[in-house]
């Protein structure tokens, strides 16, 4: 069923007015009514989480709860974000639209300034009778961005992204650069503020940090949602966002103690790919906002090992918080009535190619974990090599919930993965698409074997483009750009890029 013009108008007005009342009605083929049989949705978002998990065969990761979740449903082995930056990645998830379709490329991009009539995934579910809520890091809040309150039926439960318990981590309790950025304070003088510590490991309880508090509040929301559903049949859509393993790697000591630093995987190749265009490379960036990382030059091996230790400890910490949510679903007897999706917003470089954090078009920044548990649809313990994108989650969840395919004001660039959830060998796309904007826009096609990246100024002729080609069968570490050696492969992948519309230029913030 396609949404009628009247329904679209109601949605648009609800968005513009920020109407909470919009969340009390539902769209169906029979009019505005609720469906007591529709499944609940628990959408779990994790910041900076690469597939460094036991369920993805990482040999050292201690992630028992996510490993158990994977055994309940399907693991996507070739899932990719659409842009390796926090805010744009979350926009692609919630809109089902590529950055190149909306112009939302930056950390400070304002969704409603750029796409004022957009209907986000939670809004779409609210329009079909779901009570939608968000907790923790769902949209990116910070860097001048305040999230998207109209997306949810109730006010967002917000907590910290940058958090320290040890005063020594902040030079005695001072406001640090990253704390200021993520709380929208003193944005005009960031460089004058002190750097916070890159990691800390105090003796602490889980709820002493934000992710523990978000887990505790999500448990309370699940309990209330269960009571509401029993009372009036209202299904829930709860988005719970966790910030670790985002820097700083602040986690209770017991999670650090899970790892022997000597056994942690260290980067195998620390140079940029031979023959890659200069625009593609990265040095420094986000990592140098944290002490004691050198602000220039290479990171010494002992510090690299501490940073990698902190990443794995933070991943184990967030794994435990996700376990609390799944345990509560089971206790409330909601597991068989709830679709669970666990999604990482992008990957994370840990010294590979000499790069740290994200903000590139390379594999480690763009490959993400994606787990889908859909009772009655997914086969427990299944996995697939179907290429998947963040934009696919919106149409997939809509179909799983029995809702019409989204027809909304913004373009839907995703495809439903439901055929794959039913059969791991089914295929609905032959590549994934992602971008990263620098002086030029890097657009990438990732097939099961190759990645092609085209670097070109938007609107400039194709003759001005520079290309990268990587073969993950013969060179998984991306040591060499093979574009000049394989013109036929480049030509074939360029045809796939040419099928996409001309990218929308970055949109300035409206005043």
C-alpha positions as CSV (number, residue, x, y, z in Angstrom):
1,X,0.0,0.0,0.0
2,X,1.3,3.5,-0.9
3,X,0.7,6.3,1.6
4,X,-2.2,8.5,0.5
5,X,-1.6,12.2,-0.2
6,X,-3.7,13.0,2.9
7,X,-1.6,10.7,5.1
8,X,1.6,12.3,3.8
9,X,0.2,15.7,4.6
10,X,-0.5,14.6,8.1
11,X,3.0,13.3,8.5
12,X,4.5,16.5,7.2
13,X,2.4,18.6,9.5
14,X,3.3,16.4,12.5
15,X,7.0,16.8,11.6
16,X,6.8,20.6,11.3
17,X,4.8,21.0,14.5
18,X,6.9,18.5,16.4
19,X,3.5,16.9,17.3
20,X,3.6,14.2,20.0
21,X,-0.1,13.5,19.2
22,X,1.1,12.1,15.9
23,X,2.5,9.1,17.9
24,X,-1.0,8.1,19.2
25,X,-2.4,7.1,15.8
26,X,-1.4,4.6,13.1
27,X,-1.6,4.2,9.4
28,X,-3.0,1.0,8.0
29,X,-4.8,-0.1,4.8
30,X,-8.0,0.2,6.7
31,X,-7.4,3.7,8.0
32,X,-5.9,4.8,11.3
33,X,-5.9,1.8,13.6
34,X,-3.5,-0.3,15.6
35,X,-2.5,-3.9,15.0
36,X,-2.0,-5.9,18.2
37,X,-0.1,-8.6,16.3
38,X,2.7,-6.4,15.1
39,X,6.2,-7.1,16.6
40,X,8.0,-4.7,18.8
41,X,11.4,-3.3,17.6
42,X,14.5,-2.9,19.7
43,X,17.2,-1.1,17.7
44,X,20.6,-1.2,19.4
45,X,23.1,1.4,18.1
46,X,26.8,1.2,19.0
47,X,29.3,4.0,18.3
48,X,32.6,3.2,16.6
49,X,32.0,-0.6,16.8
50,X,33.9,-2.6,14.2
51,X,33.4,-6.3,13.9
52,X,35.9,-7.0,16.6
53,X,33.6,-9.5,18.2
54,X,33.7,-13.1,19.0
55,X,30.7,-13.8,16.8
56,X,32.8,-12.3,13.9
57,X,35.7,-14.7,14.7
58,X,37.9,-12.1,16.4
59,X,40.2,-14.4,18.4
60,X,40.7,-12.2,21.4
61,X,37.3,-10.3,21.8
62,X,35.4,-11.1,25.0
63,X,31.8,-10.4,23.9
64,X,29.7,-13.2,25.2
65,X,26.4,-11.3,25.1
66,X,26.7,-10.2,21.4
67,X,27.9,-13.7,20.5
68,X,24.7,-15.1,22.1
69,X,22.6,-12.5,20.3
70,X,24.1,-13.6,17.0
71,X,23.1,-17.2,17.7
72,X,19.5,-16.1,17.8
73,X,19.4,-14.6,14.3
74,X,21.5,-13.6,11.3
75,X,25.0,-12.1,11.2
76,X,25.8,-10.0,8.1
77,X,29.5,-10.5,7.3
78,X,29.7,-7.8,4.6
79,X,27.7,-4.9,6.1
80,X,28.9,-1.4,5.5
81,X,28.0,2.1,6.7
82,X,27.2,4.7,4.1
83,X,29.6,7.3,5.5
84,X,32.2,6.7,8.2
85,X,31.2,9.7,10.4
86,X,28.9,9.6,13.4
87,X,26.2,12.2,12.5
88,X,25.9,11.4,8.7
89,X,25.9,7.6,9.4
90,X,23.0,8.0,11.8
91,X,21.1,10.1,9.3
92,X,21.5,7.4,6.6
93,X,20.1,4.8,9.0
94,X,17.1,6.9,10.1
95,X,16.3,8.3,6.7
96,X,17.1,5.3,4.5
97,X,18.9,7.9,2.3
98,X,22.5,8.2,1.2
99,X,24.4,11.3,2.2
100,X,24.8,12.0,-1.5
101,X,21.0,12.1,-1.8
102,X,20.5,14.6,1.0
103,X,23.6,16.7,1.4
104,X,23.9,15.7,5.0
105,X,27.7,15.0,5.2
106,X,28.9,16.8,8.3
107,X,29.0,16.4,12.1
108,X,27.1,19.7,12.4
109,X,24.6,19.0,9.7
110,X,21.0,19.9,10.8
111,X,18.5,17.4,9.5
112,X,15.5,19.7,9.6
113,X,17.3,22.6,8.0
114,X,18.3,20.4,5.1
115,X,15.3,18.0,4.7
116,X,12.6,19.7,6.7
117,X,9.7,17.3,5.7
118,X,11.7,14.1,6.1
119,X,9.9,11.2,7.8
120,X,12.4,9.2,9.7
121,X,12.2,5.5,10.5
122,X,10.9,6.0,14.0
123,X,8.4,8.6,12.7
124,X,7.2,6.1,10.1
125,X,6.7,3.5,12.8
126,X,4.9,6.0,15.0
127,X,2.6,6.7,12.1
128,X,1.7,3.0,12.2
129,X,0.8,2.9,15.9
130,X,4.2,2.3,17.5
131,X,5.3,4.2,20.6
132,X,8.8,5.3,19.7
133,X,11.5,6.2,22.2
134,X,15.2,6.9,22.1
135,X,18.0,6.6,24.7
136,X,21.7,7.4,24.7
137,X,23.5,8.1,21.5
138,X,21.0,7.7,18.7
139,X,21.3,10.8,16.7
140,X,24.7,12.6,17.0
141,X,24.4,15.4,19.6
142,X,27.3,17.8,19.6
143,X,29.5,19.8,17.2
144,X,26.5,22.2,16.9
145,X,24.0,19.4,16.3
146,X,21.1,18.8,18.7
147,X,19.6,15.6,17.2
148,X,16.1,15.3,16.0
149,X,13.4,15.6,18.7
150,X,10.5,15.2,16.2
151,X,11.6,11.6,15.5
152,X,10.3,10.2,18.8
153,X,7.1,10.2,20.7
154,X,8.7,11.1,24.0
155,X,11.7,13.3,24.9
156,X,15.1,11.8,24.3
157,X,17.0,10.3,27.2
158,X,20.4,11.9,26.8
159,X,23.6,11.1,28.6
160,X,27.3,11.8,28.1
161,X,29.5,10.7,25.3
162,X,32.8,12.0,26.7
163,X,33.0,10.9,30.3
164,X,35.7,10.6,33.0
165,X,35.6,9.5,36.6
166,X,39.3,10.2,37.4
167,X,40.0,13.9,37.8
168,X,43.5,13.3,36.6
169,X,42.0,12.5,33.2
170,X,40.8,16.1,32.8
171,X,43.8,18.0,34.4
172,X,41.9,18.3,37.6
173,X,38.3,18.5,36.3
174,X,38.7,21.0,33.5
175,X,36.4,21.1,30.5
176,X,38.3,19.2,27.7
177,X,38.2,19.7,24.0
178,X,36.0,16.7,23.2
179,X,33.7,17.3,26.2
180,X,33.1,20.8,24.9
181,X,32.4,19.6,21.3
182,X,29.9,16.9,22.5
183,X,28.1,19.3,24.8
184,X,28.0,22.2,22.4
185,X,30.0,24.4,24.7
186,X,32.7,27.0,23.7
187,X,32.7,25.7,20.1
188,X,34.6,28.8,19.0
189,X,37.6,28.1,21.3
190,X,38.1,24.3,21.2
191,X,41.8,24.4,20.5
192,X,42.5,26.5,23.6
193,X,41.0,23.8,25.9
194,X,43.0,21.0,27.4
195,X,43.0,17.5,26.0
196,X,41.3,14.8,28.0
197,X,42.9,11.4,28.6
198,X,42.6,8.8,25.8
199,X,41.7,6.1,28.4
200,X,41.0,5.4,32.1
201,X,40.2,2.2,34.0
202,X,39.0,3.0,37.5
203,X,37.4,0.6,40.0
204,X,33.9,1.5,39.1
205,X,30.4,0.0,38.6
206,X,28.8,-0.2,35.2
207,X,26.3,2.5,35.9
208,X,29.0,4.9,36.9
209,X,29.4,5.5,33.2
210,X,26.8,6.7,30.7
211,X,26.3,3.4,28.9
212,X,25.4,1.6,32.1
213,X,22.9,4.3,32.9
214,X,21.4,4.1,29.4
215,X,21.1,0.3,29.8
216,X,19.4,0.7,33.2
217,X,16.9,3.2,31.8
218,X,16.2,1.1,28.8
219,X,15.4,-1.8,31.1
220,X,12.9,0.4,32.8
221,X,11.4,1.5,29.5
222,X,11.1,-2.1,28.4
223,X,9.2,-2.9,31.6
224,X,6.8,0.0,31.0
225,X,6.4,-0.9,27.4
226,X,5.5,-4.5,28.3
227,X,2.8,-3.2,30.7
228,X,1.5,-0.8,28.0
229,X,1.3,-3.5,25.4
230,X,-0.6,-5.8,27.8
231,X,-3.0,-3.0,28.6
232,X,-3.7,-1.5,25.2
233,X,-1.8,-3.6,22.6
234,X,0.6,-0.7,21.7
235,X,3.8,-2.1,20.1
236,X,7.1,-0.3,20.9
237,X,10.0,0.9,18.9
238,X,12.9,1.6,21.2
239,X,16.3,2.9,20.0
240,X,19.0,2.4,22.5
241,X,22.4,3.9,21.7
242,X,25.7,3.1,23.4
243,X,28.8,5.3,23.1
244,X,31.7,3.0,23.9
245,X,34.0,2.0,22.2
246,X,34.1,5.6,21.1
247,X,37.0,7.5,22.6
248,X,37.9,8.0,25.4
249,X,38.3,4.4,26.3
250,X,36.7,4.8,29.7
251,X,35.5,1.6,31.2
252,X,35.6,-0.1,34.6
253,X,38.8,-1.9,35.4
254,X,37.3,-5.4,35.3
255,X,36.8,-5.1,31.6
256,X,40.4,-4.1,31.1
257,X,41.3,-7.1,33.2
258,X,39.7,-9.4,30.6
259,X,42.7,-8.9,28.3
260,X,46.3,-9.7,28.3
261,X,47.9,-6.8,26.5
262,X,50.6,-9.0,25.1
263,X,48.1,-11.0,23.1
264,X,46.2,-8.1,21.5
265,X,46.3,-7.8,17.7
266,X,48.7,-5.1,16.6
267,X,48.5,-3.4,13.2
268,X,50.2,-5.5,10.4
269,X,50.7,-2.7,7.9
270,X,51.2,0.9,8.9
271,X,51.8,2.7,5.6
272,X,49.2,4.3,3.3
273,X,48.5,2.2,0.3
274,X,51.2,2.5,-2.4
275,X,49.9,4.5,-5.4
276,X,46.8,5.9,-3.6
277,X,45.9,9.5,-4.3
278,X,47.0,11.9,-1.6
279,X,43.3,13.0,-0.9
280,X,42.5,9.4,0.3
281,X,45.1,9.3,3.1
282,X,44.8,10.4,6.8
283,X,47.1,11.2,9.6
284,X,46.2,12.5,13.0
285,X,42.6,13.7,13.2
286,X,40.3,12.8,16.1
287,X,42.9,10.7,17.9
288,X,45.2,13.7,18.7
289,X,42.4,15.3,20.7
290,X,43.4,12.9,23.5
291,X,46.5,12.8,25.7
292,X,49.1,11.4,25.7
293,X,48.8,10.8,22.0
294,X,51.4,12.9,20.1
295,X,49.8,15.8,18.3
296,X,52.2,15.1,15.4
297,X,54.1,12.1,14.3
298,X,53.7,8.4,14.9
299,X,52.2,6.8,18.0
300,X,54.8,4.8,19.9
301,X,54.2,1.0,20.1
302,X,53.5,0.8,23.8
303,X,50.9,3.6,23.5
304,X,49.4,1.8,20.5
305,X,49.0,-1.3,22.6
306,X,47.3,0.7,25.4
307,X,44.9,2.2,22.9
308,X,44.0,-1.2,21.4
309,X,43.6,-2.6,24.9
310,X,41.2,0.3,25.7
311,X,39.2,-0.4,22.5
312,X,38.7,-4.0,23.4
313,X,37.9,-3.3,27.0
314,X,35.3,-0.7,26.0
315,X,33.8,-3.2,23.6
316,X,33.5,-5.8,26.4
317,X,31.9,-3.1,28.6
318,X,29.2,-2.2,26.0
319,X,28.7,-5.9,25.3
320,X,27.7,-6.4,29.0
321,X,25.2,-3.5,28.7
322,X,23.6,-5.0,25.7
323,X,23.3,-8.3,27.5
324,X,21.2,-6.5,30.2
325,X,18.7,-5.5,27.6
326,X,18.4,-9.0,26.0
327,X,18.1,-10.6,29.5
328,X,15.2,-8.2,30.3
329,X,13.5,-9.1,27.0
330,X,13.7,-12.7,28.0
331,X,12.5,-12.0,31.6
332,X,9.5,-10.1,30.3
333,X,8.7,-12.8,27.8
334,X,9.1,-10.3,24.9
335,X,11.8,-12.0,23.0
336,X,9.5,-13.9,20.7
337,X,7.5,-10.7,20.0
338,X,10.5,-8.4,19.4
339,X,12.7,-7.8,16.4
340,X,16.2,-6.9,17.6
341,X,18.8,-5.2,15.4
342,X,22.3,-4.5,16.6
343,X,24.1,-2.0,14.3
344,X,27.5,-0.3,14.5
345,X,27.5,3.2,13.0
346,X,30.9,2.7,11.3
347,X,34.1,0.9,11.8
348,X,37.4,2.0,13.4
349,X,41.0,2.1,12.4
350,X,43.4,0.8,15.1
351,X,46.7,1.7,13.5
352,X,46.2,-0.2,10.2
353,X,47.5,1.9,7.3
354,X,48.9,4.2,10.1
355,X,45.3,5.5,10.6
356,X,43.4,5.8,13.9
357,X,39.6,6.2,14.4
358,X,37.4,6.6,11.2
359,X,36.9,9.3,8.5
360,X,38.2,7.3,5.5
361,X,36.9,5.2,2.7
362,X,39.0,2.2,3.7
363,X,37.7,-1.2,4.9
364,X,38.3,-0.8,8.6
365,X,36.4,2.5,8.8
366,X,33.4,1.3,6.8
367,X,32.7,-2.4,7.6
368,X,30.3,-2.7,10.4
369,X,28.6,-5.4,12.5
370,X,25.0,-6.0,11.7
371,X,22.9,-8.6,13.6
372,X,19.2,-9.1,13.0
373,X,17.0,-11.3,15.1
374,X,13.5,-11.6,13.7
375,X,11.5,-14.3,15.4
376,X,9.8,-16.6,12.9
377,X,11.9,-15.2,10.0
378,X,15.6,-15.5,10.8
379,X,17.2,-18.9,11.3
380,X,19.1,-19.0,14.6
381,X,22.9,-18.9,14.2
382,X,22.8,-18.0,10.5
383,X,25.2,-15.8,8.6
384,X,25.3,-14.3,5.1
385,X,27.8,-12.7,2.7
386,X,25.1,-10.6,1.2
387,X,26.4,-7.0,1.0
388,X,24.3,-4.7,3.1
389,X,24.2,-1.0,3.8
390,X,22.9,1.1,6.7
391,X,20.1,2.5,4.5
392,X,18.7,-1.0,4.2
393,X,17.6,-1.2,7.8
394,X,14.6,1.2,7.4
395,X,12.9,-0.8,4.6
396,X,13.9,-4.1,6.2
397,X,12.3,-3.3,9.5
398,X,9.2,-1.9,7.9
399,X,8.7,-5.2,6.0
400,X,9.4,-7.3,9.0
401,X,6.8,-5.4,11.0
402,X,4.2,-5.9,8.3
403,X,4.2,-2.2,7.3
404,X,4.0,-0.9,3.8
405,X,7.2,-0.2,2.0
406,X,8.2,3.4,3.0
407,X,7.0,6.1,0.6
408,X,8.2,9.3,2.2
409,X,9.3,12.7,1.2
410,X,13.1,11.8,1.2
411,X,14.5,9.2,-1.3
412,X,14.7,5.7,0.1
413,X,18.0,4.4,-1.2
414,X,17.9,1.1,0.8
415,X,16.5,-2.2,-0.1
416,X,14.7,-4.7,2.1
417,X,16.9,-7.5,3.3
418,X,14.0,-9.7,4.3
419,X,14.6,-12.2,1.4
420,X,18.1,-12.7,2.8
421,X,16.9,-13.0,6.4
422,X,14.7,-15.9,5.1
423,X,17.5,-17.5,3.1
424,X,21.1,-16.6,3.6
425,X,21.9,-17.4,-0.1
426,X,19.4,-15.0,-1.5
427,X,20.7,-11.8,-3.0
428,X,19.1,-8.4,-3.3
429,X,22.1,-6.3,-4.3
430,X,25.6,-7.0,-5.8
431,X,27.5,-4.2,-4.0
432,X,27.5,-1.7,-1.2
433,X,27.9,2.1,-1.7
434,X,29.6,4.6,0.6
435,X,31.2,8.0,0.5
436,X,33.6,10.2,2.3
437,X,33.9,14.0,1.7
438,X,37.2,15.8,1.7
439,X,38.5,18.4,-0.8
440,X,36.9,16.0,-3.2
441,X,34.1,13.6,-2.7
442,X,35.1,10.0,-2.5
443,X,32.4,7.6,-3.7
444,X,33.0,3.9,-3.2
445,X,31.6,0.7,-4.6
446,X,32.3,-2.4,-2.5
447,X,31.6,-5.8,-4.1
448,X,32.4,-9.1,-2.4
449,X,35.9,-9.0,-3.8
450,X,36.8,-5.4,-4.7
451,X,36.4,-1.8,-3.7
452,X,36.6,1.1,-6.2
453,X,36.8,4.7,-4.9
454,X,36.3,7.6,-7.1
455,X,37.7,11.0,-5.9
456,X,36.1,13.9,-7.7
457,X,34.8,17.4,-7.0
458,X,31.0,17.4,-7.3
459,X,30.0,18.7,-10.7
460,X,33.4,18.3,-12.3
461,X,33.8,16.1,-15.3
462,X,34.7,12.4,-14.9
463,X,38.1,13.0,-16.6
464,X,39.2,14.9,-13.4
465,X,38.6,11.9,-11.1
466,X,41.3,9.9,-9.3
467,X,40.6,6.2,-8.6
468,X,41.6,3.6,-6.0
469,X,41.0,-0.2,-6.5
470,X,41.6,-2.8,-3.8
471,X,41.3,-6.6,-4.1
472,X,40.4,-8.1,-0.8
473,X,41.1,-11.6,-2.0
474,X,44.7,-11.0,-2.8
475,X,45.5,-7.9,-0.7
476,X,43.1,-7.7,2.4
477,X,45.4,-5.2,4.1
478,X,45.0,-2.6,1.2
479,X,48.7,-2.3,0.7
480,X,48.5,-1.2,-2.9
481,X,46.2,0.8,-5.2
482,X,45.6,-1.5,-8.1
483,X,43.5,0.8,-10.3
484,X,46.3,1.3,-13.0
485,X,46.9,-2.4,-13.2
486,X,43.2,-3.5,-13.7
487,X,41.5,-1.0,-16.1
488,X,38.8,-3.5,-17.0
489,X,37.7,-4.0,-13.4
490,X,37.8,-0.2,-12.8
491,X,35.6,0.3,-15.9
492,X,33.1,-2.3,-14.7
493,X,32.8,-0.8,-11.2
494,X,32.6,2.8,-12.7
495,X,29.5,1.7,-14.5
496,X,27.9,0.9,-11.2
497,X,28.9,4.3,-9.8
498,X,27.5,5.9,-12.9
499,X,24.0,4.4,-12.1
500,X,23.8,6.7,-9.0
501,X,22.4,10.2,-9.3
502,X,24.8,13.1,-9.2
503,X,25.7,13.7,-5.6
504,X,23.9,16.6,-3.8
505,X,26.4,19.1,-2.6
506,X,26.9,19.6,1.1
507,X,24.1,21.8,2.4
508,X,24.8,24.9,4.4
509,X,23.0,25.3,7.7
510,X,20.0,27.6,7.4
511,X,19.8,30.5,9.7
